[in-house]
Amino acid sequence: MGRDDVFDDVVAHLVRTTPLSPEMSRRVVEEVVDQLREPLEARLRRRHRELQAQGLANAEIFPRLADELAARPVAAPPLTERQIRRAIYG
């Protein structure tokens, strides 16, 4: 069973319940899965760069990152600001 087959039921559900085409539904599912599979450190670094680009300072960014991690469907373990900083800066 390939990666495409694994999500056939989810794609079919989206096609039935939204105006999305089968192709667009599959793309949406694959993008969401890719986001959820992003390694924790990579996600923290990416979001840190995005939030800095919006003009936010680390004092605002670190609590926001902690909240985002806790709100994910498969939540990461709670991280302290120090752990977040270490994941971003090494």
NORQUIWO-V188803 format. One record per residue. PSI is psi in whole degrees, 0 to 359 (none if undefined). Layout:
BEGIN
psi
PSI
PSI
END
This chain:
BEGIN
psi
123
173
321
323
330
326
14
320
324
317
315
320
315
321
320
326
359
169
10
144
164
320
315
322
315
318
316
313
314
321
318
315
317
320
318
336
352
128
147
310
320
319
315
316
316
311
324
312
317
316
324
320
336
359
10
148
161
325
332
327
312
314
324
317
318
317
318
317
319
333
353
149
321
89
142
161
151
134
144
166
324
318
322
313
316
322
326
311
349
none
END
